[in-house]
Amino acid sequence: MPQKKDSKAFGIYNRILILTNVEVHAKRDLNTIKSFGPKDVQAFSSGAMAIDYLSEHSVDLIFCDSSLNDMSGLKFAQTVNTNMSGRPLPIIMVTLENRRDYVLDSIAAGCIGYILRPYSLDTFEKYLILADQLDSYPEIEEMELKEAQEMVERGNFDEAIEAFEELISYQDEAQKYYDMGCQFMVQAKYGKAIVSFKKAVKINDLFAEAYKGLAEAYKGRGDMESFKKFLRRAADVHAQFDNLEETKTLFIEILKYDSDTPNPFNSLGVTLRKQGDYPGAIHAYRQALELTPSDENIHFNMAKALYFMGKLEDASTEVAASLLMNPDFHEANKLYQRIHGQPWTPPKGEKGKTRTVSEGVKESAKDIGP
């Protein structure tokens, strides 16, 4: 059994859960964690039992293996971070699984760290310290954000604007951490990659709130153009991180003052499509349709992305939907002709019935501009 370490790694982590259905892993993790001297450590091989325990007990940190008796470690992390009330629990994946896709799925599931087995005691401690730093990051900026929001409430709009602009000036930090995460992924340093990505997300969340606060400050001064501008910026940040409800709330607020404001998810989709990320663009367009389901431009944009992916049947469906909403949509008609070899005509007979791709796809459809 390892000797007890004199470390600050568990400074705020006194109640720990270990989840794994591999006995040798459970023993190793338990011995390692106990060497840091936490007050309470519980081990479970069942995700459901751990969730029941969490519903009645407070826990500071969870170490989760990729394999449990009744579910995968990813499923457990998703369930906890989606359904448990209160602040999301810090979960560190401790696993033999080193596939890139699994690491990315762990990030999406809300894990704050990733430790590959077999690990050394020093490696274990290092990632705990990184997780601790991430958990408290960026406390100073969050305090500044709160102070600026209080300035708005007091009517000190000029001071608030200056404070929010100072916060937003740190935005390059998010890109720096995102780039670091990508580099760590290439190097298979998955624990560091997750910490870097999570820092980027936390910083961007702060920017969304800073942009929103800046909008309210300008509104207080009576500058409605700046109010709409920064409210759109806040919506764009939330759209970038796929926060549908937050984006929807801001978008509805903007529409009260500007009925022609662009759909933030549609704007994101256009950017991703031009970068060649067609799956990402399609996901953004589907989110855009949640906000404005009757927008023919979004259906057309989705059709273009699907077309570039070679999914002609799906592209045909989307471009036909666009033309049904606006039969005079010239660019959509051009795309329809690329797919079918003839112009679109309004359907006859059954409402909404469109030609299938197999009824007239050109074998060598020429590319159209992105």
C-alpha positions in Angstrom: 0.0 0.0 0.0 1.4 3.4 -0.9 2.6 5.7 1.8 0.4 8.6 2.8 1.4 11.7 0.7 1.7 15.2 2.0 -0.3 16.8 -0.9 -2.8 19.5 -1.5 -4.4 17.5 -4.3 -7.3 16.5 -2.1 -7.6 19.8 -0.3 -11.3 20.2 -1.1 -12.0 16.6 -2.0 -12.9 14.8 1.3 -15.8 12.6 0.1 -14.8 10.4 -2.8 -16.6 7.8 -4.9 -14.9 5.1 -6.9 -16.8 3.3 -9.7 -15.5 0.2 -11.5 -16.6 -3.4 -11.9 -13.0 -4.6 -12.1 -11.9 -5.8 -8.7 -8.2 -5.2 -9.3 -8.9 -1.6 -10.5 -11.1 -0.9 -7.4 -8.3 -2.1 -5.0 -5.7 0.0 -6.8 -7.8 3.1 -6.9 -8.8 2.7 -3.3 -5.3 2.3 -2.1 -4.1 5.2 -4.2 -6.8 7.6 -3.0 -6.5 6.6 0.6 -2.8 7.6 0.5 -3.9 11.2 0.1 -6.0 11.0 3.3 -9.6 11.9 2.3 -12.2 11.5 5.1 -14.6 9.2 3.2 -14.2 6.9 0.2 -16.9 4.7 -1.2 -16.6 2.1 -4.0 -19.4 0.9 -6.3 -19.5 -1.5 -9.2 -23.1 -0.5 -10.2 -23.9 2.9 -11.7 -27.5 2.7 -10.5 -26.4 2.1 -6.9 -23.9 5.0 -7.1 -26.7 7.3 -8.4 -28.9 6.2 -5.5 -26.1 7.0 -3.1 -25.6 10.4 -4.7 -29.3 11.3 -4.2 -28.8 11.1 -0.5 -25.2 11.9 0.1 -22.9 14.8 -0.7 -19.8 13.9 -2.7 -16.8 16.1 -3.7 -15.2 14.0 -6.5 -15.9 10.8 -8.5 -13.4 8.4 -10.1 -15.2 6.5 -12.8 -14.0 3.5 -14.9 -15.3 3.0 -18.4 -16.9 -0.3 -17.4 -19.6 -0.8 -14.7 -21.9 -3.8 -14.0 -25.0 -2.1 -15.4 -23.9 0.7 -17.7 -20.8 2.3 -19.2 -18.8 4.9 -17.4 -19.9 7.4 -20.1 -23.5 6.7 -19.5 -23.0 7.2 -15.8 -21.3 10.6 -16.3 -24.0 11.7 -18.7 -26.8 10.7 -16.3 -25.2 12.4 -13.3 -24.4 15.6 -15.1 -27.7 15.8 -16.9 -30.2 14.7 -14.2 -28.7 15.4 -10.8 -29.7 18.7 -9.4 -27.3 21.4 -8.2 -23.7 22.0 -9.4 -22.4 19.4 -11.7 -20.2 16.9 -9.9 -16.5 16.6 -10.8 -15.9 13.3 -12.5 -12.5 12.0 -13.6 -12.5 9.0 -16.0 -9.8 6.4 -14.9 -9.6 3.8 -17.7 -7.7 1.6 -20.0 -9.7 3.1 -22.9 -7.4 5.3 -25.0 -9.4 5.8 -28.2 -9.7 9.5 -29.3 -13.4 9.2 -29.7 -13.9 7.9 -26.2 -11.9 10.9 -24.8 -14.0 13.3 -26.8 -17.2 11.6 -25.6 -15.9 11.9 -22.0 -15.5 15.6 -22.5 -19.1 15.9 -23.9 -20.3 13.9 -20.9 -18.9 16.5 -18.5 -15.8 14.7 -17.2 -13.1 17.1 -15.9 -10.2 14.7 -16.1 -8.9 11.6 -17.9 -6.3 9.2 -16.4 -5.1 6.2 -18.4 -4.3 2.9 -16.6 -1.8 1.9 -15.5 -0.9 5.2 -13.7 1.8 6.2 -11.3 1.1 7.9 -8.0 2.7 11.1 -9.3 0.6 11.1 -12.5 -2.6 10.5 -10.4 -1.7 13.5 -8.1 -0.8 15.7 -11.1 -4.2 15.3 -12.7 -6.0 15.8 -9.3 -4.2 19.2 -9.0 -5.2 20.1 -12.6 -8.8 19.2 -11.8 -8.7 21.3 -8.7 -7.3 24.2 -10.7 -10.0 23.8 -13.3 -12.7 23.6 -10.6 -11.8 27.0 -9.2 -11.0 28.6 -12.6 -11.6 31.5 -13.2 -12.7 32.7 -9.7 -11.3 36.2 -10.1 -13.0 36.8 -13.4 -16.3 35.5 -11.9 -16.0 37.9 -9.0 -15.4 40.8 -11.5 -18.4 39.7 -13.5 -20.6 39.7 -10.4 -19.3 43.2 -9.4 -20.1 44.5 -12.9 -23.6 43.0 -12.9 -24.2 44.8 -9.5 -23.1 48.1 -11.1 -25.8 47.7 -13.7 -28.4 47.0 -11.0 -27.2 50.2 -9.2 -27.4 52.2 -12.4 -23.7 52.8 -12.7 -23.7 52.0 -16.4 -20.5 53.7 -17.5 -18.5 51.9 -14.8 -20.2 48.6 -15.7 -19.4 49.0 -19.4 -15.7 49.5 -18.5 -15.7 46.4 -16.3 -17.4 44.2 -18.8 -15.1 45.4 -21.6 -12.1 44.5 -19.5 -13.5 41.0 -19.0 -14.2 40.5 -22.7 -10.6 41.6 -23.5 -9.5 38.2 -22.1 -11.3 36.3 -24.8 -8.1 35.2 -26.6 -7.5 33.0 -23.5 -10.3 30.7 -24.6 -8.8 30.2 -28.0 -5.4 29.6 -26.4 -6.8 26.8 -24.2 -8.8 25.3 -27.1 -5.7 25.1 -29.2 -3.7 23.6 -26.3 -6.4 20.9 -26.0 -6.1 20.1 -29.7 -2.3 19.7 -29.4 -2.7 17.5 -26.3 -5.2 15.3 -28.2 -2.6 14.8 -31.0 0.0 13.9 -28.4 -2.5 11.5 -26.7 -2.2 13.5 -23.5 -5.9 13.1 -22.8 -6.0 14.3 -19.2 -4.3 17.6 -20.1 -6.6 17.9 -23.2 -9.7 17.7 -21.2 -8.5 20.3 -18.7 -7.6 22.6 -21.6 -11.0 22.2 -23.3 -12.9 22.6 -20.1 -11.0 25.9 -19.3 -11.9 27.1 -22.8 -15.6 26.3 -22.2 -15.6 28.0 -18.7 -14.0 31.1 -20.1 -16.6 31.3 -23.0 -19.5 30.8 -20.6 -18.1 33.8 -18.7 -17.9 35.8 -22.0 -21.6 35.1 -22.8 -22.6 36.5 -19.4 -20.2 39.5 -19.9 -21.7 40.2 -23.3 -25.2 40.0 -21.8 -24.3 42.3 -19.0 -22.7 44.8 -21.5 -25.9 44.7 -23.5 -28.0 45.6 -20.4 -25.6 48.4 -19.4 -25.9 50.0 -22.9 -29.7 49.5 -22.7 -29.6 51.4 -19.4 -27.8 54.3 -21.1 -30.4 54.2 -23.9 -28.0 52.9 -26.6 -30.3 50.3 -28.1 -28.0 49.6 -31.1 -25.2 48.6 -28.8 -27.7 46.7 -26.7 -28.8 44.6 -29.7 -25.2 44.1 -30.8 -23.9 42.7 -27.6 -27.0 40.6 -26.9 -26.3 39.0 -30.3 -22.7 38.4 -29.3 -23.9 36.6 -26.1 -26.3 34.5 -28.2 -23.5 33.6 -30.6 -21.2 32.4 -27.8 -24.0 30.2 -26.4 -24.7 28.8 -29.9 -21.0 28.0 -30.4 -21.2 25.7 -27.3 -24.6 24.3 -28.3 -26.5 25.8 -25.4 -29.9 25.7 -27.1 -32.1 27.1 -24.3 -29.8 30.0 -23.4 -29.5 30.9 -27.1 -33.3 30.7 -27.6 -33.9 33.0 -24.6 -31.5 35.6 -25.9 -32.8 35.3 -29.5 -36.4 35.8 -28.4 -35.3 38.9 -26.5 -33.4 40.3 -29.5 -36.4 39.7 -31.8 -38.5 42.1 -29.6 -36.2 44.9 -30.8 -35.0 43.7 -34.2 -37.2 41.3 -36.2 -34.5 40.9 -38.8 -31.7 39.7 -36.5 -29.9 36.6 -37.9 -30.4 33.2 -36.2 -27.2 32.6 -34.3 -27.2 28.9 -35.0 -27.6 29.5 -38.7 -24.7 31.9 -38.6 -22.6 29.3 -36.8 -23.7 26.7 -39.4 -22.5 28.9 -42.2 -19.1 29.4 -40.6 -18.7 25.6 -39.9 -19.7 24.8 -43.5 -17.2 27.2 -45.0 -14.5 25.6 -42.8 -15.5 22.2 -44.2 -17.1 20.9 -41.0 -20.3 19.7 -42.6 -21.5 17.4 -39.8 -21.0 20.3 -37.4 -22.8 22.6 -39.7 -25.8 20.3 -40.1 -26.1 20.0 -36.3 -26.0 23.8 -36.0 -28.7 24.1 -38.7 -31.0 21.6 -36.9 -30.6 23.7 -33.8 -31.4 26.8 -35.9 -34.7 25.2 -37.0 -35.6 24.9 -33.3 -35.6 28.7 -33.2 -37.0 29.5 -36.6 -38.6 26.4 -38.1 -40.2 28.2 -41.1 -37.0 29.8 -42.4 -36.3 28.6 -46.0 -32.7 29.8 -45.8 -31.9 27.4 -43.1 -33.3 24.4 -45.0 -31.3 25.6 -48.1 -28.1 25.9 -46.0 -28.6 22.4 -44.7 -29.2 21.1 -48.2 -25.9 22.6 -49.3 -24.0 20.9 -46.4 -25.7 17.6 -47.1 -24.9 18.0 -50.8 -21.2 18.5 -50.1 -21.3 15.3 -48.0 -22.7 13.4 -50.9 -26.0 12.8 -49.1 -28.1 13.7 -52.2 -31.4 12.2 -51.0 -31.3 14.2 -47.8 -30.1 17.3 -49.7 -33.1 16.9 -52.0 -35.5 16.8 -49.1 -34.1 19.9 -47.5 -33.9 22.0 -50.7 -37.5 20.9 -51.7 -38.7 22.1 -48.2 -37.0 25.4 -48.8 -38.7 25.8 -52.2 -42.1 24.9 -50.8 -41.7 27.8 -48.4 -40.4 30.2 -51.1 -41.0 29.0 -54.7 -39.0 32.0 -56.0 -35.8 31.1 -54.1 -33.4 31.2 -57.1 -30.3 29.8 -55.4 -32.4 26.9 -54.0 -33.7 26.1 -57.4 -30.2 26.1 -58.8 -29.2 23.5 -56.2 -32.3 21.4 -57.0 -31.2 21.4 -60.6 -27.8 20.3 -59.7 -29.3 17.3 -57.9 -32.1 16.4 -60.3 -31.0 17.8 -63.7 -34.2 19.9 -64.1 -35.9 22.8 -62.4 -38.1 22.4 -59.3 -41.8 22.6 -59.9 -44.5 22.8 -57.2 -45.8 19.3 -56.4 -49.1 18.2 -57.7 -51.4 15.7 -56.0 -50.2 14.7 -52.6 -49.2 17.8 -50.6 -45.5 18.1 -49.9 -44.6 15.1 -52.2 -41.2 15.6 -53.8 -39.2 13.7 -56.4 -36.6 11.3 -55.0 -33.0 11.6 -56.0 -33.2 8.4 -57.9 -35.7 10.0 -60.3 -33.1 12.2 -61.8 -29.8 12.6 -60.1 -27.0 13.6 -62.3 -24.2 11.0 -62.1 -21.6 13.8 -61.9 -23.3 16.7 -60.2 -21.0 19.7 -60.6 -19.9 21.4 -57.4 -21.5 24.7 -56.3 -20.0 27.4 -54.2 -19.8 26.9 -50.5 
